């Protein structure tokens, strides 16, 4: 069993050093400007949302997005 599988859920903050590709840098800048959140808050929320969506799809759920006045479209996260 891996070390991460044995580790209990942490309640402490952890610091990571991550290099983002230019499209991610632009997305973070857009989100901080439109939401007023800090970069850290935007990234924390993004990771939590991704984890939730991954868990749902692993359980067999489909991710659907319905544009205003449109039909639902299936999302594929690659």
C-alpha positions in Angstrom: 0.0 0.0 0.0 1.4 3.4 -0.9 2.3 6.0 1.7 -0.4 8.4 0.5 -3.0 5.6 1.0 -1.9 5.1 4.5 -1.8 8.8 5.4 -4.8 10.2 7.0 -6.5 13.3 5.7 -4.4 16.3 6.7 -5.9 19.3 8.4 -2.6 21.2 8.2 -1.7 23.6 5.4 0.9 22.5 3.0 3.1 24.6 0.7 3.8 23.5 -2.9 6.0 24.9 -5.6 4.3 24.4 -8.9 5.1 25.7 -12.4 2.0 26.6 -14.4 1.7 26.5 -18.2 0.8 29.8 -19.9 -2.9 28.9 -20.4 -3.2 28.1 -16.7 -1.5 31.4 -15.7 -4.0 33.3 -17.9 -6.9 31.4 -16.3 -5.7 32.1 -12.8 -5.3 35.8 -13.7 -8.8 35.9 -15.2 -10.3 34.2 -12.2 -8.6 36.4 -9.6 -9.7 39.5 -11.6 -13.3 38.3 -12.0 -13.8 36.9 -8.4 -11.6 39.1 -6.3 -10.1 35.9 -4.8 -6.4 35.4 -4.2 -4.3 33.1 -6.5 -4.1 30.7 -3.6 -7.9 30.7 -3.1 -8.5 30.2 -6.9 -6.0 27.3 -7.0 -7.4 25.7 -3.8 -11.0 25.8 -5.2 -9.9 24.5 -8.6 -8.2 21.5 -7.0 -11.2 20.7 -4.8 -13.6 21.0 -7.7 -11.4 18.8 -9.8 -11.3 16.2 -7.0 -15.1 16.2 -6.7 -15.6 15.9 -10.4 -13.1 13.1 -10.7 -14.8 11.2 -7.8 -18.1 11.6 -9.5 -16.9 10.4 -12.9 -15.1 7.4 -11.2 -18.5 6.5 -9.7 -20.0 6.5 -13.2 -21.6 10.0 -13.3 -21.7 12.0 -16.5 -20.7 15.7 -16.4 -23.2 17.8 -18.3 -23.2 21.5 -19.1 -26.3 23.3 -20.4 -25.7 26.6 -22.1 -28.4 29.2 -21.7 -31.3 28.1 -23.9 -29.3 25.1 -25.1 -29.3 21.4 -24.7 -27.0 19.7 -22.2 -23.6 18.8 -23.5 -21.4 16.1 -22.0 -18.1 17.4 -20.7 -14.8 15.4 -21.1 -11.9 16.4 -18.8 -8.7 15.2 -20.4 
